[in-house]
Amino acid sequence: MLSSWLVAVLRGLGLRLPALSFAAVPVALAWLATSIWLGRRYEAARETRVRQPSS
């Protein structure tokens, strides 16, 4: 839903399809960086749980 609002705002500012695609690249890179960061945190947490002895 956020994406559709963002597109509506950018179109309201007068951006056409080519400009929207250029605006989408930084957003996609931010999602990529977030997914890599979350994946690394998950793996670190999983390794910590595996190394702890069961009680």
mmJSON file of the N, C-alpha and C atoms, coordinates in Angstrom:
{"data_MODEL":{"atom_site":{
"group_PDB":["ATOM","ATOM","ATOM","ATOM","ATOM","ATOM","ATOM","ATOM","ATOM","ATOM","ATOM","ATOM","ATOM","ATOM","ATOM","ATOM","ATOM","ATOM","ATOM","ATOM","ATOM","ATOM","ATOM","ATOM","ATOM","ATOM","ATOM","ATOM","ATOM","ATOM","ATOM","ATOM","ATOM","ATOM","ATOM","ATOM","ATOM","ATOM","ATOM","ATOM","ATOM","ATOM","ATOM","ATOM","ATOM","ATOM","ATOM","ATOM","ATOM","ATOM","ATOM","ATOM","ATOM","ATOM","ATOM","ATOM","ATOM","ATOM","ATOM","ATOM","ATOM","ATOM","ATOM","ATOM","ATOM","ATOM","ATOM","ATOM","ATOM","ATOM","ATOM","ATOM","ATOM","ATOM","ATOM","ATOM","ATOM","ATOM","ATOM","ATOM","ATOM","ATOM","ATOM","ATOM","ATOM","ATOM","ATOM","ATOM","ATOM","ATOM","ATOM","ATOM","ATOM","ATOM","ATOM","ATOM","ATOM","ATOM","ATOM","ATOM","ATOM","ATOM","ATOM","ATOM","ATOM","ATOM","ATOM","ATOM","ATOM","ATOM","ATOM","ATOM","ATOM","ATOM","ATOM","ATOM","ATOM","ATOM","ATOM","ATOM","ATOM","ATOM","ATOM","ATOM","ATOM","ATOM","ATOM","ATOM","ATOM","ATOM","ATOM","ATOM","ATOM","ATOM","ATOM","ATOM","ATOM","ATOM","ATOM","ATOM","ATOM","ATOM","ATOM","ATOM","ATOM","ATOM","ATOM","ATOM","ATOM","ATOM","ATOM","ATOM","ATOM","ATOM","ATOM","ATOM","ATOM","ATOM","ATOM","ATOM","ATOM","ATOM","ATOM","ATOM","ATOM"],
"id":[1,2,3,4,5,6,7,8,9,10,11,12,13,14,15,16,17,18,19,20,21,22,23,24,25,26,27,28,29,30,31,32,33,34,35,36,37,38,39,40,41,42,43,44,45,46,47,48,49,50,51,52,53,54,55,56,57,58,59,60,61,62,63,64,65,66,67,68,69,70,71,72,73,74,75,76,77,78,79,80,81,82,83,84,85,86,87,88,89,90,91,92,93,94,95,96,97,98,99,100,101,102,103,104,105,106,107,108,109,110,111,112,113,114,115,116,117,118,119,120,121,122,123,124,125,126,127,128,129,130,131,132,133,134,135,136,137,138,139,140,141,142,143,144,145,146,147,148,149,150,151,152,153,154,155,156,157,158,159,160,161,162,163,164,165],
"type_symbol":["N","C","C","N","C","C","N","C","C","N","C","C","N","C","C","N","C","C","N","C","C","N","C","C","N","C","C","N","C","C","N","C","C","N","C","C","N","C","C","N","C","C","N","C","C","N","C","C","N","C","C","N","C","C","N","C","C","N","C","C","N","C","C","N","C","C","N","C","C","N","C","C","N","C","C","N","C","C","N","C","C","N","C","C","N","C","C","N","C","C","N","C","C","N","C","C","N","C","C","N","C","C","N","C","C","N","C","C","N","C","C","N","C","C","N","C","C","N","C","C","N","C","C","N","C","C","N","C","C","N","C","C","N","C","C","N","C","C","N","C","C","N","C","C","N","C","C","N","C","C","N","C","C","N","C","C","N","C","C","N","C","C","N","C","C"],
"label_atom_id":["N","CA","C","N","CA","C","N","CA","C","N","CA","C","N","CA","C","N","CA","C","N","CA","C","N","CA","C","N","CA","C","N","CA","C","N","CA","C","N","CA","C","N","CA","C","N","CA","C","N","CA","C","N","CA","C","N","CA","C","N","CA","C","N","CA","C","N","CA","C","N","CA","C","N","CA","C","N","CA","C","N","CA","C","N","CA","C","N","CA","C","N","CA","C","N","CA","C","N","CA","C","N","CA","C","N","CA","C","N","CA","C","N","CA","C","N","CA","C","N","CA","C","N","CA","C","N","CA","C","N","CA","C","N","CA","C","N","CA","C","N","CA","C","N","CA","C","N","CA","C","N","CA","C","N","CA","C","N","CA","C","N","CA","C","N","CA","C","N","CA","C","N","CA","C","N","CA","C","N","CA","C","N","CA","C","N","CA","C","N","CA","C"],
"label_alt_id":[null,null,null,null,null,null,null,null,null,null,null,null,null,null,null,null,null,null,null,null,null,null,null,null,null,null,null,null,null,null,null,null,null,null,null,null,null,null,null,null,null,null,null,null,null,null,null,null,null,null,null,null,null,null,null,null,null,null,null,null,null,null,null,null,null,null,null,null,null,null,null,null,null,null,null,null,null,null,null,null,null,null,null,null,null,null,null,null,null,null,null,null,null,null,null,null,null,null,null,null,null,null,null,null,null,null,null,null,null,null,null,null,null,null,null,null,null,null,null,null,null,null,null,null,null,null,null,null,null,null,null,null,null,null,null,null,null,null,null,null,null,null,null,null,null,null,null,null,null,null,null,null,null,null,null,null,null,null,null,null,null,null,null,null,null],
"label_comp_id":["MET","MET","MET","LEU","LEU","LEU","SER","SER","SER","SER","SER","SER","TRP","TRP","TRP","LEU","LEU","LEU","VAL","VAL","VAL","ALA","ALA","ALA","VAL","VAL","VAL","LEU","LEU","LEU","ARG","ARG","ARG","GLY","GLY","GLY","LEU","LEU","LEU","GLY","GLY","GLY","LEU","LEU","LEU","ARG","ARG","ARG","LEU","LEU","LEU","PRO","PRO","PRO","ALA","ALA","ALA","LEU","LEU","LEU","SER","SER","SER","PHE","PHE","PHE","ALA","ALA","ALA","ALA","ALA","ALA","VAL","VAL","VAL","PRO","PRO","PRO","VAL","VAL","VAL","ALA","ALA","ALA","LEU","LEU","LEU","ALA","ALA","ALA","TRP","TRP","TRP","LEU","LEU","LEU","ALA","ALA","ALA","THR","THR","THR","SER","SER","SER","ILE","ILE","ILE","TRP","TRP","TRP","LEU","LEU","LEU","GLY","GLY","GLY","ARG","ARG","ARG","ARG","ARG","ARG","TYR","TYR","TYR","GLU","GLU","GLU","ALA","ALA","ALA","ALA","ALA","ALA","ARG","ARG","ARG","GLU","GLU","GLU","THR","THR","THR","ARG","ARG","ARG","VAL","VAL","VAL","ARG","ARG","ARG","GLN","GLN","GLN","PRO","PRO","PRO","SER","SER","SER","SER","SER","SER"],
"label_asym_id":["A","A","A","A","A","A","A","A","A","A","A","A","A","A","A","A","A","A","A","A","A","A","A","A","A","A","A","A","A","A","A","A","A","A","A","A","A","A","A","A","A","A","A","A","A","A","A","A","A","A","A","A","A","A","A","A","A","A","A","A","A","A","A","A","A","A","A","A","A","A","A","A","A","A","A","A","A","A","A","A","A","A","A","A","A","A","A","A","A","A","A","A","A","A","A","A","A","A","A","A","A","A","A","A","A","A","A","A","A","A","A","A","A","A","A","A","A","A","A","A","A","A","A","A","A","A","A","A","A","A","A","A","A","A","A","A","A","A","A","A","A","A","A","A","A","A","A","A","A","A","A","A","A","A","A","A","A","A","A","A","A","A","A","A","A"],
"label_entity_id":["1","1","1","1","1","1","1","1","1","1","1","1","1","1","1","1","1","1","1","1","1","1","1","1","1","1","1","1","1","1","1","1","1","1","1","1","1","1","1","1","1","1","1","1","1","1","1","1","1","1","1","1","1","1","1","1","1","1","1","1","1","1","1","1","1","1","1","1","1","1","1","1","1","1","1","1","1","1","1","1","1","1","1","1","1","1","1","1","1","1","1","1","1","1","1","1","1","1","1","1","1","1","1","1","1","1","1","1","1","1","1","1","1","1","1","1","1","1","1","1","1","1","1","1","1","1","1","1","1","1","1","1","1","1","1","1","1","1","1","1","1","1","1","1","1","1","1","1","1","1","1","1","1","1","1","1","1","1","1","1","1","1","1","1","1"],
"label_seq_id":[1,1,1,2,2,2,3,3,3,4,4,4,5,5,5,6,6,6,7,7,7,8,8,8,9,9,9,10,10,10,11,11,11,12,12,12,13,13,13,14,14,14,15,15,15,16,16,16,17,17,17,18,18,18,19,19,19,20,20,20,21,21,21,22,22,22,23,23,23,24,24,24,25,25,25,26,26,26,27,27,27,28,28,28,29,29,29,30,30,30,31,31,31,32,32,32,33,33,33,34,34,34,35,35,35,36,36,36,37,37,37,38,38,38,39,39,39,40,40,40,41,41,41,42,42,42,43,43,43,44,44,44,45,45,45,46,46,46,47,47,47,48,48,48,49,49,49,50,50,50,51,51,51,52,52,52,53,53,53,54,54,54,55,55,55],
"pdbx_PDB_ins_code":[null,null,null,null,null,null,null,null,null,null,null,null,null,null,null,null,null,null,null,null,null,null,null,null,null,null,null,null,null,null,null,null,null,null,null,null,null,null,null,null,null,null,null,null,null,null,null,null,null,null,null,null,null,null,null,null,null,null,null,null,null,null,null,null,null,null,null,null,null,null,null,null,null,null,null,null,null,null,null,null,null,null,null,null,null,null,null,null,null,null,null,null,null,null,null,null,null,null,null,null,null,null,null,null,null,null,null,null,null,null,null,null,null,null,null,null,null,null,null,null,null,null,null,null,null,null,null,null,null,null,null,null,null,null,null,null,null,null,null,null,null,null,null,null,null,null,null,null,null,null,null,null,null,null,null,null,null,null,null,null,null,null,null,null,null],
"Cartn_x":[0.819,0.0,0.878,1.993,2.893,3.432,3.711,4.246,3.252,1.997,0.994,0.843,0.958,0.905,2.113,3.271,4.484,4.376,3.873,3.695,2.711,1.623,0.633,1.251,2.061,2.709,3.686,4.498,5.479,4.796,3.698,2.947,2.322,1.883,1.333,2.378,3.639,4.73,5.128,4.482,4.731,5.719,6.09,7.04,6.318,6.909,6.378,7.063,6.71,7.201,8.736,9.48,10.947,11.52,10.984,11.464,11.078,9.908,9.485,10.418,10.859,11.767,13.106,13.585,14.824,14.633,13.457,13.178,13.059,12.676,12.493,13.817,14.87,16.165,16.696,16.73,17.201,16.321,15.031,14.128,14.459,14.681,15.032,16.369,17.322,18.616,18.468,17.584,17.339,16.733,15.788,15.21,16.255,17.141,18.216,19.131,19.539,20.412,19.725,18.445,17.691,17.602,17.351,17.235,18.57,19.663,20.986,21.274,20.988,21.219,20.381,19.096,18.234,18.688,19.115,19.606,20.835,21.742,22.943,22.608,21.666,21.246,20.596,19.766,19.113,20.136,21.091,22.121,22.939,23.286,24.053,23.238,21.953,21.093,20.921,20.801,20.647,21.896,23.055,24.3,24.455,24.029,24.1,23.211,22.024,21.101,21.622,22.278,22.807,23.97,24.795,25.967,25.61,24.482,24.105,23.675,24.146,23.731,22.25,21.617,20.2,20.104,19.03,18.872,17.998],
"Cartn_y":[-1.173,0.0,1.258,1.203,2.344,2.667,1.637,1.855,2.609,2.247,2.94,4.393,4.661,6.045,6.825,6.193,6.848,7.186,6.263,6.511,7.649,7.664,8.74,10.099,10.144,11.407,11.852,10.925,11.283,11.725,11.075,11.511,12.875,13.115,14.42,15.521,15.16,16.119,16.315,15.565,15.735,14.754,13.728,12.741,11.756,11.481,10.499,9.153,8.171,6.807,6.7,7.311,7.185,7.758,8.871,9.462,8.593,7.97,7.067,5.868,5.368,4.212,4.599,5.803,6.261,6.487,6.919,7.122,5.782,4.731,3.418,2.722,3.065,2.403,2.594,3.802,3.931,3.186,3.139,2.405,0.914,0.395,-1.027,-1.327,-0.415,-0.611,-0.583,0.264,0.3,-1.014,-1.569,-2.865,-3.965,-3.909,-4.9,-4.834,-3.633,-3.474,-3.952,-3.649,-4.091,-5.612,-6.248,-7.709,-8.379,-7.82,-8.375,-8.227,-7.055,-6.801,-7.748,-7.883,-8.782,-10.235,-10.645,-12.005,-12.291,-11.34,-11.518,-11.56,-10.719,-10.751,-12.083,-12.591,-13.873,-14.994,-15.023,-16.072,-15.986,-14.783,-14.627,-15.101,-14.765,-15.2,-16.721,-17.297,-18.746,-19.467,-18.954,-19.567,-19.467,-18.364,-18.195,-19.222,-19.436,-20.421,-21.836,-22.137,-23.486,-23.765,-22.789,-22.977,-23.082,-22.538,-22.608,-24.027,-24.54,-25.894,-25.902,-27.002,-27.148,-27.291,-26.729,-26.831,-27.99],
"Cartn_z":[0.0,0.0,0.0,0.705,0.755,-0.632,-1.421,-2.765,-3.635,-3.554,-4.369,-3.931,-2.645,-2.175,-2.669,-2.639,-3.106,-4.592,-5.378,-6.808,-7.018,-6.265,-6.391,-6.046,-5.001,-4.614,-5.695,-6.201,-7.223,-8.515,-8.877,-10.061,-9.819,-8.598,-8.258,-8.363,-8.174,-8.321,-9.782,-10.669,-12.094,-12.69,-11.967,-12.502,-13.412,-14.539,-15.48,-15.244,-16.053,-15.862,-15.833,-16.75,-16.666,-15.362,-14.919,-13.667,-12.476,-12.546,-11.467,-11.368,-12.517,-12.478,-11.867,-12.15,-11.52,-10.032,-9.631,-8.209,-7.484,-8.208,-7.595,-7.301,-8.005,-7.816,-6.393,-5.836,-4.449,-3.452,-3.716,-2.822,-2.874,-4.051,-4.199,-3.516,-3.643,-2.981,-1.462,-0.967,0.48,0.954,0.19,0.549,0.496,-0.493,-0.593,0.619,0.997,2.156,3.436,3.563,4.739,4.8,3.668,3.661,3.975,3.478,3.793,5.281,5.821,7.247,8.115,7.778,8.557,8.449,7.26,7.082,7.92,7.979,8.801,10.286,10.707,12.113,12.451,11.54,11.762,11.887,10.984,11.031,12.312,12.75,13.989,15.187,15.226,16.329,16.308,15.118,15.003,15.483,15.112,15.561,17.074,17.644,19.093,19.784,19.254,19.848,19.699,18.601,18.359,19.303,19.599,20.446,21.929,22.349,23.758,24.112,25.242,25.637,26.068,25.801,26.205,27.699,28.264,29.716,30.105],
"occupancy":[1.0,1.0,1.0,1.0,1.0,1.0,1.0,1.0,1.0,1.0,1.0,1.0,1.0,1.0,1.0,1.0,1.0,1.0,1.0,1.0,1.0,1.0,1.0,1.0,1.0,1.0,1.0,1.0,1.0,1.0,1.0,1.0,1.0,1.0,1.0,1.0,1.0,1.0,1.0,1.0,1.0,1.0,1.0,1.0,1.0,1.0,1.0,1.0,1.0,1.0,1.0,1.0,1.0,1.0,1.0,1.0,1.0,1.0,1.0,1.0,1.0,1.0,1.0,1.0,1.0,1.0,1.0,1.0,1.0,1.0,1.0,1.0,1.0,1.0,1.0,1.0,1.0,1.0,1.0,1.0,1.0,1.0,1.0,1.0,1.0,1.0,1.0,1.0,1.0,1.0,1.0,1.0,1.0,1.0,1.0,1.0,1.0,1.0,1.0,1.0,1.0,1.0,1.0,1.0,1.0,1.0,1.0,1.0,1.0,1.0,1.0,1.0,1.0,1.0,1.0,1.0,1.0,1.0,1.0,1.0,1.0,1.0,1.0,1.0,1.0,1.0,1.0,1.0,1.0,1.0,1.0,1.0,1.0,1.0,1.0,1.0,1.0,1.0,1.0,1.0,1.0,1.0,1.0,1.0,1.0,1.0,1.0,1.0,1.0,1.0,1.0,1.0,1.0,1.0,1.0,1.0,1.0,1.0,1.0,1.0,1.0,1.0,1.0,1.0,1.0],
"B_iso_or_equiv":[0.0,0.0,0.0,0.0,0.0,0.0,0.0,0.0,0.0,0.0,0.0,0.0,0.0,0.0,0.0,0.0,0.0,0.0,0.0,0.0,0.0,0.0,0.0,0.0,0.0,0.0,0.0,0.0,0.0,0.0,0.0,0.0,0.0,0.0,0.0,0.0,0.0,0.0,0.0,0.0,0.0,0.0,0.0,0.0,0.0,0.0,0.0,0.0,0.0,0.0,0.0,0.0,0.0,0.0,0.0,0.0,0.0,0.0,0.0,0.0,0.0,0.0,0.0,0.0,0.0,0.0,0.0,0.0,0.0,0.0,0.0,0.0,0.0,0.0,0.0,0.0,0.0,0.0,0.0,0.0,0.0,0.0,0.0,0.0,0.0,0.0,0.0,0.0,0.0,0.0,0.0,0.0,0.0,0.0,0.0,0.0,0.0,0.0,0.0,0.0,0.0,0.0,0.0,0.0,0.0,0.0,0.0,0.0,0.0,0.0,0.0,0.0,0.0,0.0,0.0,0.0,0.0,0.0,0.0,0.0,0.0,0.0,0.0,0.0,0.0,0.0,0.0,0.0,0.0,0.0,0.0,0.0,0.0,0.0,0.0,0.0,0.0,0.0,0.0,0.0,0.0,0.0,0.0,0.0,0.0,0.0,0.0,0.0,0.0,0.0,0.0,0.0,0.0,0.0,0.0,0.0,0.0,0.0,0.0,0.0,0.0,0.0,0.0,0.0,0.0],
"pdbx_formal_charge":[null,null,null,null,null,null,null,null,null,null,null,null,null,null,null,null,null,null,null,null,null,null,null,null,null,null,null,null,null,null,null,null,null,null,null,null,null,null,null,null,null,null,null,null,null,null,null,null,null,null,null,null,null,null,null,null,null,null,null,null,null,null,null,null,null,null,null,null,null,null,null,null,null,null,null,null,null,null,null,null,null,null,null,null,null,null,null,null,null,null,null,null,null,null,null,null,null,null,null,null,null,null,null,null,null,null,null,null,null,null,null,null,null,null,null,null,null,null,null,null,null,null,null,null,null,null,null,null,null,null,null,null,null,null,null,null,null,null,null,null,null,null,null,null,null,null,null,null,null,null,null,null,null,null,null,null,null,null,null,null,null,null,null,null,null],
"auth_seq_id":[1,1,1,2,2,2,3,3,3,4,4,4,5,5,5,6,6,6,7,7,7,8,8,8,9,9,9,10,10,10,11,11,11,12,12,12,13,13,13,14,14,14,15,15,15,16,16,16,17,17,17,18,18,18,19,19,19,20,20,20,21,21,21,22,22,22,23,23,23,24,24,24,25,25,25,26,26,26,27,27,27,28,28,28,29,29,29,30,30,30,31,31,31,32,32,32,33,33,33,34,34,34,35,35,35,36,36,36,37,37,37,38,38,38,39,39,39,40,40,40,41,41,41,42,42,42,43,43,43,44,44,44,45,45,45,46,46,46,47,47,47,48,48,48,49,49,49,50,50,50,51,51,51,52,52,52,53,53,53,54,54,54,55,55,55],
"auth_comp_id":["MET","MET","MET","LEU","LEU","LEU","SER","SER","SER","SER","SER","SER","TRP","TRP","TRP","LEU","LEU","LEU","VAL","VAL","VAL","ALA","ALA","ALA","VAL","VAL","VAL","LEU","LEU","LEU","ARG","ARG","ARG","GLY","GLY","GLY","LEU","LEU","LEU","GLY","GLY","GLY","LEU","LEU","LEU","ARG","ARG","ARG","LEU","LEU","LEU","PRO","PRO","PRO","ALA","ALA","ALA","LEU","LEU","LEU","SER","SER","SER","PHE","PHE","PHE","ALA","ALA","ALA","ALA","ALA","ALA","VAL","VAL","VAL","PRO","PRO","PRO","VAL","VAL","VAL","ALA","ALA","ALA","LEU","LEU","LEU","ALA","ALA","ALA","TRP","TRP","TRP","LEU","LEU","LEU","ALA","ALA","ALA","THR","THR","THR","SER","SER","SER","ILE","ILE","ILE","TRP","TRP","TRP","LEU","LEU","LEU","GLY","GLY","GLY","ARG","ARG","ARG","ARG","ARG","ARG","TYR","TYR","TYR","GLU","GLU","GLU","ALA","ALA","ALA","ALA","ALA","ALA","ARG","ARG","ARG","GLU","GLU","GLU","THR","THR","THR","ARG","ARG","ARG","VAL","VAL","VAL","ARG","ARG","ARG","GLN","GLN","GLN","PRO","PRO","PRO","SER","SER","SER","SER","SER","SER"],
"auth_asym_id":["A","A","A","A","A","A","A","A","A","A","A","A","A","A","A","A","A","A","A","A","A","A","A","A","A","A","A","A","A","A","A","A","A","A","A","A","A","A","A","A","A","A","A","A","A","A","A","A","A","A","A","A","A","A","A","A","A","A","A","A","A","A","A","A","A","A","A","A","A","A","A","A","A","A","A","A","A","A","A","A","A","A","A","A","A","A","A","A","A","A","A","A","A","A","A","A","A","A","A","A","A","A","A","A","A","A","A","A","A","A","A","A","A","A","A","A","A","A","A","A","A","A","A","A","A","A","A","A","A","A","A","A","A","A","A","A","A","A","A","A","A","A","A","A","A","A","A","A","A","A","A","A","A","A","A","A","A","A","A","A","A","A","A","A","A"],
"auth_atom_id":["N","CA","C","N","CA","C","N","CA","C","N","CA","C","N","CA","C","N","CA","C","N","CA","C","N","CA","C","N","CA","C","N","CA","C","N","CA","C","N","CA","C","N","CA","C","N","CA","C","N","CA","C","N","CA","C","N","CA","C","N","CA","C","N","CA","C","N","CA","C","N","CA","C","N","CA","C","N","CA","C","N","CA","C","N","CA","C","N","CA","C","N","CA","C","N","CA","C","N","CA","C","N","CA","C","N","CA","C","N","CA","C","N","CA","C","N","CA","C","N","CA","C","N","CA","C","N","CA","C","N","CA","C","N","CA","C","N","CA","C","N","CA","C","N","CA","C","N","CA","C","N","CA","C","N","CA","C","N","CA","C","N","CA","C","N","CA","C","N","CA","C","N","CA","C","N","CA","C","N","CA","C","N","CA","C","N","CA","C","N","CA","C"],
"pdbx_PDB_model_num":[1,1,1,1,1,1,1,1,1,1,1,1,1,1,1,1,1,1,1,1,1,1,1,1,1,1,1,1,1,1,1,1,1,1,1,1,1,1,1,1,1,1,1,1,1,1,1,1,1,1,1,1,1,1,1,1,1,1,1,1,1,1,1,1,1,1,1,1,1,1,1,1,1,1,1,1,1,1,1,1,1,1,1,1,1,1,1,1,1,1,1,1,1,1,1,1,1,1,1,1,1,1,1,1,1,1,1,1,1,1,1,1,1,1,1,1,1,1,1,1,1,1,1,1,1,1,1,1,1,1,1,1,1,1,1,1,1,1,1,1,1,1,1,1,1,1,1,1,1,1,1,1,1,1,1,1,1,1,1,1,1,1,1,1,1]
}}}
